[in-house]
Amino acid sequence: KTVVILLFIIAVFGFSFFSEWISFEALKENRSDISDFRDENFILSIIVFWLFYFLLIVFSLPGAAVASVSGGFLFGLNLGLIINVTAASTGATVLFILVRYGLKSFKYNQSNDFDNNFAVTIKNGLIQNQISIMLILRLVPLVPFFLANILPALVGVRLVNFMWTTVIGIIPGGIVFTWIGVGVGEIFDRNEYPNIELLFTPAIFGPLLGITALLLIPLILRHFGFLPRTITEQKNEKY
């Protein structure tokens, strides 16, 4: 379990010492130098930024929203969105694999000794409805990104399902944050800071809740017996 312990230590250390470095204030103060470096080393700046965002996600460091806004500021909406989504989804996948590898001897997932435990109920729900719940975890911005990366690894979500639902699920939020970044220079010129709460405005948060409700309908119908149970549920009942 050394891998998981190291991830935890780095996350705590990063949260304690790097929060001020990865902030809108730091971006505002250094935007000229960052822009000059991008203009002089465009390809290298893409690589450096992608690796920075990737490591930010792998080690669950604070500042993912700042990084997404920075991607839009540096590379525009289209390229910035591609860089943000690929870096975030790749980092999330690597974290998922590391947590699963680090806890591969963890027998809680195979144990039926705690059938009445609420945590096991959540675990079974995640396994039986992997795609729907993973999309919900990604689409609803109230769920911390690191938690949506680690929890599926703990309960046994399939890697392929984790990967594609992560990519699809983070695109809506990625568009919003990258779009904010496109105009962040003007915001800084007014001596203001980006309002990332834009994601929670009715025009954006409403459709996300609507999609979430549609994803919940099959789960509710299956729970009350209006839809056939999944193969996983049938196997669990058999054994």
C-alpha positions in Angstrom: 0.0 0.0 0.0 3.0 2.2 -0.3 1.7 3.8 -3.5 -1.5 5.0 -1.9 0.3 6.3 1.2 2.7 8.3 -1.1 -0.2 9.7 -3.0 -1.9 10.8 0.2 1.3 12.4 1.6 1.9 14.3 -1.7 -1.7 15.4 -1.8 -1.5 16.8 1.8 1.8 18.4 1.2 0.6 20.0 -2.0 -2.6 21.3 -0.4 -0.6 22.8 2.4 2.2 24.5 0.4 1.1 24.9 -3.2 -2.4 26.4 -2.9 -1.0 29.9 -3.2 1.1 29.0 -6.2 -1.8 27.5 -8.2 -4.3 30.4 -7.9 -5.9 33.1 -10.0 -3.7 35.7 -8.1 -0.6 33.9 -9.3 -1.9 33.7 -12.9 -2.7 37.4 -12.8 0.7 38.4 -11.5 2.6 36.1 -14.0 0.4 36.2 -17.1 2.8 38.4 -19.1 5.7 36.0 -18.5 3.6 33.0 -19.2 2.2 34.5 -22.4 5.7 35.4 -23.6 6.9 31.9 -23.0 4.0 30.5 -24.9 4.6 32.8 -27.8 8.3 31.9 -28.0 7.9 28.1 -27.3 4.4 27.2 -28.4 4.8 23.4 -28.7 6.9 23.2 -25.5 4.3 25.3 -23.7 1.6 22.8 -24.6 3.7 19.9 -23.4 4.7 21.6 -20.1 1.1 22.7 -19.4 -0.3 19.3 -20.2 2.2 17.6 -17.9 1.5 20.2 -15.2 -2.3 19.6 -15.4 -1.8 15.8 -15.6 0.4 15.7 -12.4 -2.1 18.1 -10.7 -4.8 15.4 -11.1 -2.7 12.4 -10.4 -1.6 13.8 -7.0 -5.0 15.3 -6.2 -3.5 18.8 -5.8 -5.6 21.9 -5.5 -6.1 24.2 -8.5 -7.8 22.1 -11.2 -10.3 24.9 -11.9 -7.4 27.4 -12.2 -5.6 25.1 -14.6 -8.7 24.7 -16.8 -9.1 28.5 -16.9 -5.4 28.8 -17.7 -5.8 26.4 -20.6 -8.3 28.6 -22.2 -6.3 31.7 -21.5 -3.1 30.3 -23.1 -4.5 28.2 -26.0 -8.0 29.4 -26.8 -11.3 27.5 -26.5 -10.8 24.7 -29.0 -7.2 23.7 -28.3 -7.5 24.6 -24.7 -10.5 22.3 -24.3 -8.6 19.4 -25.9 -5.6 19.9 -23.7 -7.7 20.3 -20.5 -9.9 17.3 -21.2 -7.0 14.9 -22.2 -4.8 15.9 -19.4 -7.5 15.7 -16.7 -8.9 12.4 -18.0 -5.4 10.8 -18.4 -4.5 12.0 -14.9 -7.7 10.6 -13.5 -7.1 7.3 -15.1 -3.6 7.0 -13.8 -4.8 7.8 -10.3 -7.6 5.2 -10.6 -5.0 2.6 -11.7 -2.6 3.5 -8.9 -5.2 3.4 -6.2 -6.5 0.0 -7.5 -3.0 -1.3 -7.6 -2.1 0.0 -4.2 -5.2 -1.6 -2.6 -5.2 -4.8 -4.7 -5.0 -6.8 -1.5 -7.9 -4.9 0.1 -10.5 -7.7 0.6 -13.4 -5.4 1.6 -14.8 -5.4 -1.9 -15.1 -9.2 -1.9 -16.5 -9.5 1.6 -20.2 -10.1 2.3 -19.8 -9.8 6.0 -21.1 -6.3 6.1 -24.3 -6.6 3.9 -26.2 -4.2 6.1 -23.5 -1.6 5.9 -24.4 1.6 4.1 -21.0 1.8 2.5 -21.4 -1.7 0.9 -24.8 -0.6 -0.4 -23.1 2.3 -2.1 -20.4 -0.1 -3.4 -22.9 -2.5 -4.9 -24.9 0.4 -6.5 -21.7 1.7 -8.1 -20.8 -1.7 -9.5 -24.3 -2.6 -10.7 -24.9 0.8 -12.4 -21.4 1.8 -13.3 -22.0 3.9 -16.4 -25.0 5.9 -15.1 -23.4 6.6 -11.7 -20.0 7.5 -13.2 -21.6 10.0 -15.6 -23.6 11.5 -12.7 -20.4 11.8 -10.6 -18.7 13.6 -13.5 -21.6 15.8 -14.6 -22.6 17.1 -11.1 -20.0 19.8 -10.2 -20.8 19.3 -6.5 -18.8 16.0 -6.4 -15.1 16.7 -5.8 -13.0 15.6 -8.8 -10.5 13.6 -6.7 -13.3 11.7 -5.0 -14.9 10.7 -8.3 -11.5 9.3 -9.3 -10.7 7.4 -6.1 -14.1 6.0 -5.1 -14.7 3.9 -8.3 -11.2 2.4 -7.9 -12.1 1.3 -4.3 -15.4 -0.4 -5.3 -14.3 -2.2 -8.5 -15.6 -0.1 -11.4 -14.3 -1.4 -14.7 -11.4 0.6 -16.1 -12.8 1.0 -19.6 -16.1 2.3 -18.1 -14.2 4.7 -15.9 -12.1 6.0 -18.8 -14.9 6.8 -21.3 -17.4 8.1 -18.8 -14.6 10.4 -17.4 -13.9 11.9 -20.8 -17.6 12.4 -21.7 -18.6 13.6 -18.3 -16.0 16.3 -17.8 -16.5 17.9 -21.2 -19.5 20.2 -20.2 -17.6 21.6 -17.2 -14.4 21.8 -19.3 -16.1 24.0 -21.9 -17.3 26.4 -19.2 -13.9 26.8 -17.5 -12.0 27.0 -20.7 -14.4 29.6 -22.0 -13.9 31.6 -18.9 -10.2 31.4 -19.6 -10.5 32.8 -23.1 -11.7 36.2 -21.6 -9.7 36.1 -18.4 -7.3 38.7 -19.6 -10.0 41.3 -19.8 -11.2 40.3 -16.3 -7.7 40.8 -14.9 -7.5 44.2 -16.7 -10.6 45.3 -14.7 -8.8 44.2 -11.5 -11.3 41.4 -11.0 -11.0 37.6 -10.8 -12.8 34.9 -12.8 -16.2 33.8 -11.4 -16.1 30.0 -11.5 -19.5 30.0 -9.9 -20.8 30.5 -13.5 -21.1 26.7 -13.6 -23.9 26.9 -11.1 -26.0 29.5 -13.0 -29.4 28.1 -14.1 -28.5 28.3 -17.8 -25.7 25.8 -17.3 -26.5 23.9 -14.0 -30.1 23.3 -15.1 -29.3 21.2 -18.2 -26.7 19.3 -16.2 -29.3 18.4 -13.6 -31.7 17.5 -16.4 -29.2 15.0 -17.8 -28.6 13.7 -14.3 -32.3 13.1 -13.8 -32.5 11.2 -17.1 -29.6 9.0 -16.0 -31.3 8.3 -12.6 -34.6 7.2 -14.2 -33.4 3.7 -15.2 -31.9 3.2 -11.8 -35.1 4.1 -10.0 -37.3 2.0 -12.4 -34.9 -1.0 -11.9 -34.9 -0.6 -8.1 -38.8 -0.8 -8.0 -38.9 -3.7 -10.4 -40.2 -1.9 -13.6 -37.0 -2.9 -15.5 -35.1 -6.2 -15.5 -32.2 -6.4 -13.2 -28.7 -6.2 -14.5 -26.5 -9.4 -15.0 -24.4 -8.3 -12.0 -27.4 -8.1 -9.8 -28.6 -11.5 -10.9 -25.3 -13.0 -10.1 -25.3 -11.4 -6.7 -28.7 -12.8 -6.0 -27.6 -16.3 -7.1 -24.6 -16.4 -4.8 
